[in-house]
Amino acid sequence: MARWKKPSKDEVLENRRTLAARARRGDLRLPGGVAELRKGIGMTQDEFAKIIGLTRRQVAEIEAGAANPTLETLAKIGRLFGFAVGFVPTTQ
C-alpha cells in the first residue's frame, strides 16, 4: 500500500474548495467525510486529534464509523473547517 503524503499548499486550497462544494451539495457524510476533511488539509490522525482534543484512537474510530461522536465533538470538527452541524435534505 502506498504511503500517504502531505498535500502541497495548492493541493490543500483545492481540497478545501472541493470539500466545501461537496458540503454545500450535501455530499459529505460521516464517517468518511471526517477522514476526507483531515487528509484534505494534510493532517495525520494524531495532529488532528490534538487540535480537537481527542486521542488518535478516537479519531480513527470516528473515521471508521465505529464511534458515536457527540454533537460537541462534531461541532469542534466542523468549526475547524468552517462548517456547522445541521440537517441536510436528502435527494430522492
C-alpha positions, -999 to +999 in steps of 0.1 A: +000+000+000+014+034-009+021+058+019+000+089+023+019+121+016+011+156+028-005+177+001+011+209-011-004+243-002-020+245-036-035+210-032-048+220+003-066+250-012-081+229-040-091+202-015-108+228+007-127+242-023-138+207-034-148+197+001-168+229+006-186+224-027-194+188-017-207+200+017-229+226+000-244+198-021-250+176+009-225+151-004-201+150+026-212+123+050-199+108+082-178+088+088-158+092+056-162+129+055-141+134+086-111+115+071-115+134+038-115+167+056-085+158+077-065+144+048-076+174+026-057+198+049-027+175+052-030+163+089-023+130+104-048+115+128-025+123+156-022+160+146-059+163+140-067+146+174-045+171+193-062+201+177-097+190+185-089+175+220-093+138+212-070+108+211-057+094+178-077+063+186-109+083+189-103+100+156-096+066+140-129+052+154-149+082+141-133+078+107-140+041+107-177+046+117-170+026+149-177+056+172-207+077+181-193+112+184-212+137+205-227+169+190-199+188+207-172+167+191-188+171+157-191+208+162-154+210+171-145+191+139-168+213+118-155+246+132-120+236+122-132+236+085-157+265+088-187+241+089-217+239+113-235+208+122-270+206+108-296+187+089-292+183+052-321+175+029-319+141+012-324+138-026-348+112-037 
